Amino acid sequence: MPVTPADVEATFRRAGAYLEGHFALASGKHSDRYIEKFQVLQWPRETERLCGAISEWARALDVETVAGPTTGGIILAHEVARQLGSRAVYAERGDDGTGRVFRRGFTLRAGERILVVDDILSTGGSVHETIAAVRSSDATVAGVAVLADRSGGASFEGLPYLALWQVPMPAFAPPECPLCAAGMPVQKPGTTPAAAVSR
């Protein structure tokens, strides 16, 4: 059965992964909503089902390897690769804390067709960095797929692109944040105890 955007949204809501409050995002901006993907990725059956939709879409792309950025992209790359019968590699932060590199003996050959996957697309930075790491090996980026796109219009240079769920969310620089202006306490996802997060 095909996975629809409504199915994906229902999955995230059911898992408690679609949060409301006042959040400081990794980009430095603030938002009134946040998607905590690990609340979904902790469930292998849900992960398998969502990755199945990506795998079905990717079959026409002749993918040889699936690459994902750390951290959530590791889980997705592994499961999508398993379903495609290919291998998975992981792009980690470079030594200077910027960009992505393949470590742990991972190599890509020139022309190898790589599907880049990630969990939640916000600014697209991790995906662009993974694409750059693939291209630095002269491999070919066959396409890009994510679980949810909250960017409101990211693009990847004409590459085939799939987002299972488009969920634009407003984000504000702290000086323009209406939640800050209202005095609402800000939470940094990943560091706030679950009990303190409004669901």
Backbone as a printed PyTorch tensor [residue, N CA C, xyz], in Angstrom:
tensor([[[  0.8480,  -1.1950,   0.0000],
         [  0.0000,   0.0000,   0.0000],
         [  0.8860,   1.2490,   0.0000]],

        [[  0.6290,   2.2020,  -0.9160],
         [  1.4500,   3.4110,  -0.9760],
         [  1.3730,   4.2100,   0.3230]],

        [[  2.4620,   4.8820,   0.6580],
         [  2.5060,   5.7550,   1.8220],
         [  2.1920,   7.1680,   1.3420]],

        [[  1.1570,   7.7700,   1.8880],
         [  0.7580,   9.1190,   1.5080],
         [  1.3080,  10.1300,   2.5150]],

        [[  1.3580,  11.4220,   2.1330],
         [  1.7790,  12.4320,   3.1070],
         [  0.9360,  12.4020,   4.3820]],

        [[ -0.3750,  12.1510,   4.2360],
         [ -1.2380,  12.0650,   5.4230],
         [ -0.8300,  10.8970,   6.3150]],

        [[ -0.4050,   9.7820,   5.7060],
         [  0.0720,   8.6370,   6.4830],
         [  1.3190,   9.0030,   7.2770]],

        [[  2.2310,   9.7140,   6.6100],
         [  3.4780,  10.0970,   7.2770],
         [  3.1880,  11.0350,   8.4390]],

        [[  2.3500,  12.0270,   8.2050],
         [  1.9870,  12.9460,   9.2850],
         [  1.3470,  12.1980,  10.4460]],

        [[  0.4280,  11.2820,  10.1490],
         [ -0.2280,  10.5070,  11.2090],
         [  0.7830,   9.6780,  11.9870]],

        [[  1.7730,   9.1230,  11.2840],
         [  2.8090,   8.3270,  11.9420],
         [  3.6050,   9.1850,  12.9220]],

        [[  3.9890,  10.3890,  12.4750],
         [  4.7600,  11.2760,  13.3460],
         [  3.9340,  11.7490,  14.5310]],

        [[  2.6830,  12.0590,  14.2920],
         [  1.8290,  12.5110,  15.4060],
         [  1.6050,  11.3760,  16.4010]],

        [[  1.3490,  10.1780,  15.8900],
         [  1.0910,   9.0220,  16.7570],
         [  2.3100,   8.7070,  17.6320]],

        [[  3.5030,   8.9250,  17.0760],
         [  4.7360,   8.6280,  17.8070],
         [  5.1330,   9.7470,  18.7680]],

        [[  4.3880,  10.8550,  18.7510],
         [  4.7770,  11.9900,  19.5830],
         [  5.9800,  12.7210,  19.0280]],

        [[  6.1590,  12.6480,  17.6990],
         [  7.3330,  13.2460,  17.0570],
         [  7.0730,  14.6370,  16.5000]],

        [[  5.8190,  15.0540,  16.4780],
         [  5.4590,  16.3750,  15.9550],
         [  5.1440,  17.2500,  17.1580]],

        [[  6.1010,  18.0830,  17.5550],
         [  6.0380,  18.8130,  18.8190],
         [  5.6530,  20.2730,  18.6020]],

        [[  4.9760,  20.8470,  19.5870],
         [  4.6180,  22.2530,  19.5620],
         [  5.1600,  22.9240,  20.8090]],

        [[  5.6560,  24.1370,  20.6500],
         [  6.2400,  24.8730,  21.7710],
         [  7.0910,  26.0110,  21.2450]],

        [[  8.2870,  26.1680,  21.7780],
         [  9.2380,  27.2040,  21.3580],
         [ 10.6070,  26.5470,  21.3120]],

        [[ 11.1190,  26.3600,  20.0920],
         [ 12.3050,  25.5350,  19.9120],
         [ 13.4380,  26.3060,  19.2470]],

        [[ 14.6610,  26.1000,  19.7470],
         [ 15.8690,  26.5860,  19.0880],
         [ 16.3490,  25.4810,  18.1680]],

        [[ 16.3590,  25.7580,  16.8710],
         [ 16.7320,  24.7610,  15.8800],
         [ 18.2490,  24.7160,  15.6970]],

        [[ 18.7250,  23.6510,  15.0560],
         [ 20.1610,  23.5140,  14.8050],
         [ 20.6920,  24.6610,  13.9570]],

        [[ 19.8350,  25.2510,  13.1330],
         [ 20.2390,  26.3710,  12.2760],
         [ 20.4680,  27.6540,  13.0650]],

        [[ 20.0180,  27.6770,  14.3410],
         [ 20.0910,  28.8760,  15.1480],
         [ 18.7880,  29.6560,  15.1660]],

        [[ 17.8770,  29.3070,  14.2660],
         [ 16.5820,  29.9720,  14.2300],
         [ 15.6330,  29.3340,  15.2430]],

        [[ 14.4990,  29.9970,  15.4610],
         [ 13.4870,  29.5130,  16.3930],
         [ 12.2030,  29.1790,  15.6410]],

        [[ 11.4470,  28.2150,  16.1700],
         [ 10.1820,  27.8210,  15.5630],
         [  9.2060,  27.4070,  16.6520]],

        [[  7.9110,  27.4440,  16.3080],
         [  6.8930,  26.9880,  17.2570],
         [  6.5850,  25.5100,  17.1130]],

        [[  7.2590,  24.8650,  16.1460],
         [  7.0660,  23.4340,  15.9390],
         [  8.4060,  22.7520,  15.7100]],

        [[  8.4490,  21.4750,  16.0140],
         [  9.6780,  20.7090,  15.8290],
         [  9.3160,  19.2680,  15.5450]],

        [[ 10.0770,  18.6470,  14.6720],
         [  9.8770,  17.2300,  14.3700],
         [ 11.0250,  16.4520,  14.9880]],

        [[ 10.7220,  15.6160,  15.9690],
         [ 11.7290,  14.7810,  16.6320],
         [ 11.7080,  13.3990,  15.9860]],

        [[ 12.4830,  13.2720,  14.9170],
         [ 12.4160,  12.0530,  14.0960],
         [ 12.7190,  10.7730,  14.8540]],

        [[ 13.5420,  10.8470,  15.9040],
         [ 13.9020,   9.6200,  16.6090],
         [ 12.7280,   9.0020,  17.3450]],

        [[ 11.6720,   9.7840,  17.5830],
         [ 10.4720,   9.1970,  18.1590],
         [  9.7990,   8.2440,  17.1700]],

        [[ 10.0430,   8.4480,  15.8830],
         [  9.5600,   7.5140,  14.8580],
         [ 10.6010,   6.4390,  14.5810]],

        [[ 11.8670,   6.8600,  14.4390],
         [ 12.9170,   5.9190,  14.0500],
         [ 13.2170,   4.8760,  15.1200]],

        [[ 12.7170,   5.0850,  16.3380],
         [ 12.9050,   4.0630,  17.3750],
         [ 12.0520,   2.8220,  17.1110]],

        [[ 11.0960,   2.9330,  16.1900],
         [ 10.1970,   1.8210,  15.8800],
         [ 10.5780,   1.2000,  14.5380]],

        [[ 11.2390,   0.0400,  14.5430],
         [ 11.7080,  -0.5640,  13.2930],
         [ 10.6100,  -0.7860,  12.2590]],

        [[  9.4150,  -1.1780,  12.6730],
         [  8.3670,  -1.4330,  11.6770],
         [  7.9490,  -0.1590,  10.9650]],

        [[  7.8550,   0.9420,  11.7040],
         [  7.5070,   2.2100,  11.0690],
         [  8.6330,   2.6750,  10.1550]],

        [[  9.8720,   2.5050,  10.6220],
         [ 11.0280,   2.8770,   9.8070],
         [ 11.0610,   2.0580,   8.5260]],

        [[ 10.8070,   0.7650,   8.6510],
         [ 10.7770,  -0.1110,   7.4790],
         [  9.7000,   0.3370,   6.4870]],

        [[  8.5270,   0.6940,   6.9960],
         [  7.4270,   1.1000,   6.1180],
         [  7.7350,   2.4080,   5.3910]],

        [[  8.2540,   3.3870,   6.1140],
         [  8.5770,   4.6720,   5.4900],
         [  9.7290,   4.5300,   4.4960]],

        [[ 10.7390,   3.7610,   4.8760],
         [ 11.8560,   3.5470,   3.9540],
         [ 11.4280,   2.7350,   2.7440]],

        [[ 10.3920,   1.9060,   2.9120],
         [  9.8670,   1.1560,   1.7830],
         [  9.3410,   2.0780,   0.6960]],

        [[  8.7100,   3.1810,   1.0980],
         [  8.2080,   4.1440,   0.1190],
         [  9.3570,   4.8020,  -0.6340]],

        [[ 10.4380,   5.1070,   0.0880],
         [ 11.6180,   5.6740,  -0.5720],
         [ 12.2430,   4.6550,  -1.5120]],

        [[ 12.3380,   3.4130,  -1.0580],
         [ 12.9530,   2.3590,  -1.8730],
         [ 12.1850,   2.1340,  -3.1630]],

        [[ 10.8600,   2.1020,  -3.0760],
         [ 10.0550,   1.8960,  -4.2790],
         [ 10.2690,   3.0250,  -5.2750]],

        [[ 10.3050,   4.2530,  -4.7780],
         [ 10.5570,   5.4030,  -5.6500],
         [ 11.9330,   5.3200,  -6.2950]],

        [[ 12.9280,   4.8390,  -5.5380],
         [ 14.3180,   4.8450,  -5.9970],
         [ 14.6640,   3.7130,  -6.9440]],

        [[ 13.7970,   2.7190,  -7.0620],
         [ 14.1500,   1.5580,  -7.8960],
         [ 14.4370,   1.9440,  -9.3410]],

        [[ 13.7770,   2.9650,  -9.8330],
         [ 13.9830,   3.3830, -11.2240],
         [ 15.2860,   4.1620, -11.4110]],

        [[ 15.9890,   4.4660, -10.3320],
         [ 17.1860,   5.3000, -10.4190],
         [ 18.4790,   4.5000, -10.5440]],

        [[ 18.3940,   3.1760, -10.5800],
         [ 19.5810,   2.3160, -10.6910],
         [ 20.6110,   2.6190,  -9.5960]],

        [[ 20.1360,   2.6640,  -8.3720],
         [ 20.9910,   3.0020,  -7.2310],
         [ 21.9170,   1.8360,  -6.9020]],

        [[ 23.1810,   2.1490,  -6.6960],
         [ 24.1540,   1.1390,  -6.2770],
         [ 24.4820,   1.2400,  -4.7910]],

        [[ 24.4290,   2.4630,  -4.2520],
         [ 24.7700,   2.6950,  -2.8510],
         [ 23.8640,   3.7930,  -2.3160]],

        [[ 23.5150,   3.6900,  -1.0280],
         [ 22.7090,   4.7120,  -0.3610],
         [ 23.5930,   5.3930,   0.6700]],

        [[ 23.6250,   6.7290,   0.6270],
         [ 24.4510,   7.5080,   1.5530],
         [ 23.5610,   8.3910,   2.4160]],

        [[ 23.8550,   8.4300,   3.7080],
         [ 23.1050,   9.3010,   4.6200],
         [ 24.0440,  10.0150,   5.5610]],

        [[ 23.7160,  11.2660,   5.9230],
         [ 24.5300,  11.9780,   6.9110],
         [ 24.2330,  11.5040,   8.3230]],

        [[ 25.2320,  11.5690,   9.1780],
         [ 24.9870,  11.2880,  10.5840],
         [ 24.0780,  12.3770,  11.1450]],

        [[ 23.1030,  12.0610,  12.0220],
         [ 22.9560,  10.8060,  12.7190],
         [ 21.7730,  10.0090,  12.1540]],

        [[ 20.6210,  10.6600,  12.0040],
         [ 19.4270,   9.9450,  11.5540],
         [ 19.5720,   9.3320,  10.1880]],

        [[ 20.3910,   9.9520,   9.3440],
         [ 20.5950,   9.4290,   7.9940],
         [ 21.2370,   8.0500,   7.9750]],

        [[ 21.9240,   7.6880,   9.0520],
         [ 22.5190,   6.3510,   9.1340],
         [ 21.4140,   5.2980,   9.1220]],

        [[ 20.4050,   5.4990,   9.9620],
         [ 19.3150,   4.5300,  10.0650],
         [ 18.5850,   4.4100,   8.7340]],

        [[ 18.2850,   5.5520,   8.1200],
         [ 17.5460,   5.5450,   6.8590],
         [ 18.3710,   4.9320,   5.7380]],

        [[ 19.6410,   5.3040,   5.6390],
         [ 20.4860,   4.7520,   4.5830],
         [ 20.5710,   3.2300,   4.7000]],

        [[ 20.7260,   2.7540,   5.9200],
         [ 20.8410,   1.3090,   6.1300],
         [ 19.5660,   0.5870,   5.7060]],

        [[ 18.4110,   1.1080,   6.1190],
         [ 17.1550,   0.4200,   5.8140],
         [ 16.7770,   0.5380,   4.3350]],

        [[ 16.9800,   1.7010,   3.7360],
         [ 16.6950,   1.8350,   2.3030],
         [ 17.6200,   0.9210,   1.5030]],

        [[ 18.8970,   0.8720,   1.8700],
         [ 19.8350,  -0.0080,   1.1800],
         [ 19.4400,  -1.4710,   1.3380]],

        [[ 19.0030,  -1.8370,   2.5310],
         [ 18.5700,  -3.2240,   2.7450],
         [ 17.4380,  -3.5800,   1.7950]],

        [[ 16.4840,  -2.6820,   1.6550],
         [ 15.3350,  -2.9710,   0.8030],
         [ 15.6950,  -2.9390,  -0.6820]],

        [[ 16.7090,  -2.1450,  -1.0410],
         [ 17.1340,  -2.0910,  -2.4430],
         [ 18.1380,  -3.1960,  -2.7760]],

        [[ 18.6630,  -3.8620,  -1.7500],
         [ 19.6860,  -4.8730,  -1.9930],
         [ 21.0280,  -4.2610,  -2.3430]],

        [[ 21.2710,  -3.0470,  -1.8520],
         [ 22.5380,  -2.3680,  -2.1290],
         [ 23.3090,  -2.1990,  -0.8220]],

        [[ 24.2970,  -1.3360,  -0.8040],
         [ 25.0370,  -1.0910,   0.4380],
         [ 24.7300,   0.3140,   0.9430]],

        [[ 25.1120,   0.5710,   2.1820],
         [ 24.8970,   1.8770,   2.8090],
         [ 26.2290,   2.4280,   3.3020]],

        [[ 26.4150,   3.7350,   3.1000],
         [ 27.5910,   4.4330,   3.6250],
         [ 27.1060,   5.6940,   4.3390]],

        [[ 27.9740,   6.2220,   5.2060],
         [ 27.5540,   7.3100,   6.0770],
         [ 28.5350,   8.4660,   6.0120]],

        [[ 28.0080,   9.6710,   5.8520],
         [ 28.8350,  10.8740,   5.7460],
         [ 28.8760,  11.5650,   7.1110]],

        [[ 30.0790,  11.7130,   7.6500],
         [ 30.2680,  12.3050,   8.9690],
         [ 30.8830,  13.7020,   8.8560]],

        [[ 30.8110,  14.4650,   9.9240],
         [ 31.4210,  15.7890,   9.9520],
         [ 32.9270,  15.6860,   9.7020]],

        [[ 33.4480,  16.6700,   8.9760],
         [ 34.8840,  16.7350,   8.7630],
         [ 35.6130,  17.1160,  10.0380]],

        [[ 36.9410,  16.9920,  10.0260],
         [ 37.7430,  17.2720,  11.2200],
         [ 37.5780,  18.7030,  11.7140]],

        [[ 37.3130,  19.6410,  10.7990],
         [ 37.1700,  21.0390,  11.2070],
         [ 35.7350,  21.3860,  11.5880]],

        [[ 34.8520,  20.3560,  11.6370],
         [ 33.4710,  20.5710,  12.0360],
         [ 32.5660,  21.0590,  10.9370]],

        [[ 33.1150,  21.2150,   9.7400],
         [ 32.3020,  21.6470,   8.6020],
         [ 32.3810,  20.6050,   7.4980]],

        [[ 31.3850,  20.6120,   6.6260],
         [ 31.3810,  19.6520,   5.5310],
         [ 31.1560,  18.2400,   6.0170]],

        [[ 31.1140,  17.3120,   5.0660],
         [ 30.9280,  15.8870,   5.3600],
         [ 31.9910,  15.0960,   4.6230]],

        [[ 32.4160,  14.0160,   5.2470],
         [ 33.4020,  13.1200,   4.6360],
         [ 32.9760,  11.6820,   4.8980]],

        [[ 33.4710,  10.7890,   4.0550],
         [ 33.2730,   9.3600,   4.2820],
         [ 34.5030,   8.8180,   4.9890]],

        [[ 34.2930,   8.2220,   6.1430],
         [ 35.3730,   7.6470,   6.9430],
         [ 35.2040,   6.1210,   6.9820]],

        [[ 35.8780,   5.4980,   7.9410],
         [ 35.7100,   4.0760,   8.2770],
         [ 35.9300,   3.1560,   7.0760]],

        [[ 36.7810,   3.6050,   6.1570],
         [ 37.1120,   2.7740,   5.0070],
         [ 36.1100,   2.8230,   3.8670]],

        [[ 35.0610,   3.6480,   3.9830],
         [ 34.0880,   3.7550,   2.8990],
         [ 34.7410,   4.4250,   1.6890]],

        [[ 34.5900,   3.8270,   0.5350],
         [ 35.0610,   4.4350,  -0.7060],
         [ 33.9510,   4.3400,  -1.7420]],

        [[ 33.9200,   5.3150,  -2.6190],
         [ 32.9950,   5.3370,  -3.7480],
         [ 33.8200,   5.3690,  -5.0150]],

        [[ 33.3870,   4.6350,  -6.0070],
         [ 34.1450,   4.6410,  -7.2590],
         [ 33.5650,   5.6910,  -8.2010]],

        [[ 34.3700,   6.1280,  -9.1450],
         [ 33.9240,   7.1110, -10.1260],
         [ 32.7080,   6.5740, -10.8780]],

        [[ 31.6680,   7.3850, -10.9550],
         [ 30.4600,   7.0070, -11.6820],
         [ 29.4730,   6.1670, -10.8930]],

        [[ 29.8300,   5.7140,  -9.6880],
         [ 28.9130,   4.9070,  -8.8760],
         [ 27.6540,   5.7200,  -8.5600]],

        [[ 26.4900,   5.1080,  -8.7110],
         [ 25.2220,   5.8160,  -8.5570],
         [ 24.7640,   5.7720,  -7.0970]],

        [[ 24.6690,   6.9470,  -6.4900],
         [ 24.4270,   7.0840,  -5.0640],
         [ 23.0920,   7.7790,  -4.8260]],

        [[ 22.2550,   7.1810,  -3.9830],
         [ 21.0550,   7.8370,  -3.4950],
         [ 21.3800,   8.4600,  -2.1420]],

        [[ 21.1360,   9.7590,  -1.9940],
         [ 21.3610,  10.4540,  -0.7300],
         [ 20.0260,  10.5290,   0.0090]],

        [[ 20.0080,  10.0730,   1.2590],
         [ 18.7820,  10.0990,   2.0660],
         [ 19.0440,  10.8250,   3.3770]],

        [[ 17.9940,  11.4370,   3.9120],
         [ 18.0790,  12.0650,   5.2310],
         [ 16.6980,  12.0380,   5.8590]],

        [[ 16.6250,  12.4160,   7.1210],
         [ 15.3560,  12.3450,   7.8460],
         [ 14.5190,  13.6020,   7.6450]],

        [[ 14.8680,  14.6920,   8.3240],
         [ 14.0920,  15.9280,   8.2460],
         [ 14.9210,  16.9890,   7.5410]],

        [[ 14.4000,  17.5310,   6.4530],
         [ 15.0920,  18.5710,   5.7110],
         [ 14.6540,  19.9260,   6.2480]],

        [[ 15.5980,  20.6800,   6.7990],
         [ 15.2940,  22.0250,   7.2840],
         [ 15.9300,  23.0430,   6.3530]],

        [[ 17.2310,  23.2440,   6.4700],
         [ 17.9340,  24.1380,   5.5490],
         [ 18.5110,  23.3840,   4.3610]],

        [[ 18.6020,  22.0660,   4.4790],
         [ 19.2140,  21.2640,   3.4220],
         [ 20.7160,  21.1490,   3.5440]],

        [[ 21.2860,  21.7170,   4.6080],
         [ 22.7380,  21.7250,   4.7470],
         [ 23.3690,  20.3470,   4.7710]],

        [[ 22.8280,  19.4280,   5.5610],
         [ 23.4130,  18.0830,   5.6630],
         [ 23.3360,  17.3470,   4.3360]],

        [[ 22.2250,  17.5320,   3.6180],
         [ 22.0800,  16.8670,   2.3220],
         [ 23.0720,  17.4410,   1.3190]],

        [[ 23.1840,  18.7690,   1.2620],
         [ 24.1460,  19.3840,   0.3320],
         [ 25.5710,  18.9580,   0.6550]],

        [[ 25.8960,  18.8570,   1.9350],
         [ 27.2390,  18.4200,   2.3240],
         [ 27.4850,  16.9670,   1.9270]],

        [[ 26.4580,  16.1320,   2.0390],
         [ 26.5990,  14.7240,   1.6320],
         [ 26.7410,  14.6240,   0.1200]],

        [[ 25.9670,  15.4070,  -0.6100],
         [ 26.1080,  15.4530,  -2.0730],
         [ 27.5390,  15.8480,  -2.4460]],

        [[ 28.0810,  16.8650,  -1.7670],
         [ 29.4460,  17.3090,  -2.0570],
         [ 30.4580,  16.2080,  -1.7690]],

        [[ 30.2430,  15.4510,  -0.6780],
         [ 31.1530,  14.3490,  -0.3510],
         [ 31.0980,  13.2600,  -1.4120]],

        [[ 29.8950,  12.9740,  -1.9190],
         [ 29.7500,  11.9790,  -2.9930],
         [ 30.4900,  12.4550,  -4.2360]],

        [[ 30.2740,  13.6910,  -4.6100],
         [ 30.8810,  14.2200,  -5.8440],
         [ 32.3900,  14.3590,  -5.7360]],

        [[ 32.8950,  14.5340,  -4.5160],
         [ 34.3520,  14.6380,  -4.3580],
         [ 35.0420,  13.3180,  -4.6990]],

        [[ 34.2680,  12.2310,  -4.7100],
         [ 34.7900,  10.9210,  -5.1010],
         [ 34.5280,  10.6300,  -6.5710]],

        [[ 33.9800,  11.6130,  -7.2940],
         [ 33.5910,  11.4520,  -8.7070],
         [ 32.4670,  10.4410,  -8.8840]],

        [[ 31.7690,  10.1300,  -7.7960],
         [ 30.5680,   9.3010,  -7.9110],
         [ 29.4140,  10.1890,  -8.3720]],

        [[ 28.3040,   9.5440,  -8.7540],
         [ 27.1520,  10.2460,  -9.3130],
         [ 25.9990,  10.2410,  -8.3250]],

        [[ 25.4400,  11.4030,  -8.0430],
         [ 24.2540,  11.4800,  -7.1930],
         [ 23.0390,  11.1530,  -8.0530]],

        [[ 22.3970,  10.0190,  -7.7730],
         [ 21.2630,   9.5600,  -8.5760],
         [ 19.9680,  10.2290,  -8.1540]],

        [[ 19.8760,  10.6810,  -6.8900],
         [ 18.6690,  11.3080,  -6.3950],
         [ 18.7980,  11.5910,  -4.9140]],

        [[ 17.7920,  12.2790,  -4.3790],
         [ 17.7440,  12.6590,  -2.9710],
         [ 16.3530,  12.3280,  -2.4410]],

        [[ 16.2790,  11.7630,  -1.2430],
         [ 14.9840,  11.4580,  -0.6290],
         [ 15.0430,  11.7430,   0.8610]],

        [[ 13.9490,  12.2880,   1.4000],
         [ 13.8500,  12.5770,   2.8330],
         [ 12.4810,  12.1550,   3.3390]],

        [[ 12.3870,  11.9500,   4.6420],
         [ 11.0930,  11.6360,   5.2370],
         [ 10.1820,  12.8560,   5.2140]],

        [[ 10.6980,  13.9940,   5.6900],
         [  9.8790,  15.1980,   5.7850],
         [ 10.6920,  16.4100,   5.3750]],

        [[ 10.0540,  17.2980,   4.6280],
         [ 10.6940,  18.5240,   4.1540],
         [  9.9850,  19.7020,   4.7990]],

        [[ 10.6770,  20.3800,   5.7110],
         [ 10.1060,  21.5360,   6.3800],
         [ 10.7150,  22.8320,   5.8600]],

        [[ 11.4540,  22.7260,   4.7310],
         [ 12.2020,  23.8720,   4.2190],
         [ 11.3240,  24.8940,   3.5070]],

        [[ 10.1820,  24.4410,   2.9820],
         [  9.3320,  25.3490,   2.2300],
         [  9.8090,  25.5990,   0.8160]],

        [[ 10.6170,  24.6890,   0.2670],
         [ 11.0090,  24.8510,  -1.1310],
         [ 12.4580,  24.5770,  -1.4510]],

        [[ 13.0800,  23.6190,  -0.7800],
         [ 14.4630,  23.2640,  -1.1070],
         [ 14.5240,  22.6180,  -2.4810]],

        [[ 15.6570,  22.7860,  -3.1610],
         [ 15.8620,  22.1090,  -4.4400],
         [ 17.3070,  21.6490,  -4.5030]],

        [[ 17.5510,  20.6840,  -5.3500],
         [ 18.8750,  20.0750,  -5.4210],
         [ 19.3480,  19.9970,  -6.8700]],

        [[ 19.4670,  21.1540,  -7.4750],
         [ 20.0860,  21.2820,  -8.8010],
         [ 19.4570,  20.3670,  -9.8320]],

        [[ 18.1450,  20.2050,  -9.7750],
         [ 17.4620,  19.3860, -10.7680],
         [ 17.5480,  17.8880, -10.5460]],

        [[ 18.1500,  17.4710,  -9.4300],
         [ 18.2190,  16.0390,  -9.1280],
         [ 16.8210,  15.4950,  -8.8260]],

        [[ 16.5530,  14.2350,  -9.1570],
         [ 15.2950,  13.6240,  -8.6980],
         [ 15.1860,  13.7520,  -7.1820]],

        [[ 14.0170,  14.1750,  -6.7090],
         [ 13.8680,  14.4750,  -5.2900],
         [ 12.5150,  13.9920,  -4.7940]],

        [[ 12.5230,  13.3210,  -3.6380],
         [ 11.3030,  12.8390,  -3.0030],
         [ 11.2880,  13.2710,  -1.5430]],

        [[ 10.1940,  13.8970,  -1.1320],
         [  9.9070,  14.1280,   0.2850],
         [  8.5880,  13.4320,   0.5690]],

        [[  8.5830,  12.4950,   1.5080],
         [  7.3460,  11.7780,   1.8070],
         [  6.2900,  12.7030,   2.4070]],

        [[  6.7480,  13.7770,   3.0730],
         [  5.8160,  14.7000,   3.7320],
         [  6.3680,  16.1120,   3.6190]],

        [[  5.6320,  16.9900,   2.9700],
         [  5.9900,  18.4080,   2.9090],
         [  5.2840,  19.1110,   4.0590]],

        [[  6.0530,  19.6920,   4.9760],
         [  5.4600,  20.3140,   6.1560],
         [  6.1800,  21.6290,   6.4520]],

        [[  5.8900,  22.6750,   5.6670],
         [  6.5510,  23.9660,   5.9110],
         [  6.2880,  24.4610,   7.3230]],

        [[  7.3400,  24.9380,   7.9620],
         [  7.2360,  25.4720,   9.3160],
         [  7.9390,  26.8210,   9.3590]],

        [[  7.3060,  27.8190,   9.9560],
         [  7.9760,  29.1130,  10.0630],
         [  9.1760,  29.0300,  10.9960]],

        [[ 10.2270,  29.7410,  10.6450],
         [ 11.4160,  29.8220,  11.4930],
         [ 11.8810,  31.2710,  11.5130]],

        [[ 12.3310,  31.7220,  12.6770],
         [ 12.6770,  33.1280,  12.8720],
         [ 14.0660,  33.2420,  13.4900]],

        [[ 14.8180,  34.2460,  13.0340],
         [ 16.0320,  34.6170,  13.7520],
         [ 15.6080,  35.0910,  15.1430]],

        [[ 16.3680,  34.7710,  16.1920],
         [ 15.9360,  35.1260,  17.5550],
         [ 15.4710,  36.5770,  17.7330]],

        [[ 16.1350,  37.5780,  17.1210],
         [ 15.6470,  38.9530,  17.3320],
         [ 14.2520,  39.2080,  16.7700]],

        [[ 13.8260,  38.3910,  15.7750],
         [ 12.4930,  38.5740,  15.1870],
         [ 11.4830,  37.5350,  15.6640]],

        [[ 11.8720,  36.7090,  16.6210],
         [ 11.0170,  35.5970,  17.0410],
         [  9.8520,  36.1000,  17.9030]],

        [[  8.6040,  35.8800,  17.4690],
         [  7.4620,  36.3350,  18.2730],
         [  7.3310,  35.5790,  19.5940]],

        [[  7.8360,  34.3540,  19.6420],
         [  7.7770,  33.5780,  20.8830],
         [  8.7420,  34.1490,  21.9240]],

        [[  9.9140,  34.5800,  21.4460],
         [ 10.8530,  35.2480,  22.3550],
         [ 10.2450,  36.5520,  22.8680]],

        [[  9.6140,  37.3000,  21.9450],
         [  9.0000,  38.5750,  22.3210],
         [  7.9010,  38.3780,  23.3570]],

        [[  7.2320,  37.2240,  23.2950],
         [  6.1630,  36.9260,  24.2510],
         [  6.6920,  36.3630,  25.5660]],

        [[  8.0130,  36.1610,  25.6470],
         [  8.6140,  35.6620,  26.8860],
         [  8.4810,  34.1670,  27.0940]],

        [[  8.1720,  33.4170,  26.0310],
         [  8.0200,  31.9610,  26.1750],
         [  9.4050,  31.3130,  26.2990]],

        [[  9.6220,  30.4500,  27.2900],
         [ 10.9200,  29.7790,  27.4240],
         [ 11.2470,  28.9630,  26.1770]],

        [[ 12.5130,  28.9970,  25.7870],
         [ 12.9350,  28.2770,  24.5840],
         [ 13.5270,  26.9290,  24.9750]],

        [[ 13.2400,  25.9170,  24.1780],
         [ 13.7650,  24.5700,  24.4020],
         [ 14.6850,  24.2130,  23.2510]],

        [[ 15.7590,  23.5210,  23.5610],
         [ 16.6710,  23.0340,  22.5320],
         [ 16.4340,  21.5450,  22.3750]],

        [[ 15.8260,  21.1200,  21.2650],
         [ 15.5050,  19.6910,  21.0920],
         [ 16.7580,  18.8280,  21.2450]],

        [[ 16.5420,  17.6810,  21.8510],
         [ 17.6460,  16.7630,  22.0780],
         [ 18.2890,  16.9370,  23.4330]],

        [[ 18.0070,  18.0800,  24.0910],
         [ 18.5730,  18.3210,  25.4190],
         [ 17.5070,  18.5170,  26.4740]],

        [[ 16.2440,  18.6870,  26.0310],
         [ 15.1610,  18.9330,  26.9670],
         [ 14.5110,  17.6170,  27.3780]],

        [[ 14.3250,  17.3430,  28.6850],
         [ 13.6350,  16.1210,  29.0960],
         [ 12.2580,  16.0420,  28.4560]],

        [[ 11.8580,  14.8360,  28.0770],
         [ 10.5980,  14.6480,  27.3620],
         [  9.4230,  15.2250,  28.1220]],

        [[  9.4270,  15.1340,  29.4390],
         [  8.2870,  15.5920,  30.2240],
         [  8.0820,  17.0930,  30.1150]],

        [[  9.1240,  17.8370,  29.7220],
         [  9.0340,  19.2920,  29.6640],
         [  8.5790,  19.7850,  28.2950]],

        [[  8.4170,  18.8700,  27.3520],
         [  8.0560,  19.2460,  25.9940],
         [  6.5610,  19.1280,  25.8010]],

        [[  5.9300,  20.1820,  25.2770],
         [  4.4850,  20.1530,  24.9960],
         [  4.2040,  19.3080,  23.7800]],

        [[  3.2240,  18.4060,  23.8880],
         [  2.9190,  17.5300,  22.7620],
         [  1.4880,  17.6650,  22.3470]]])
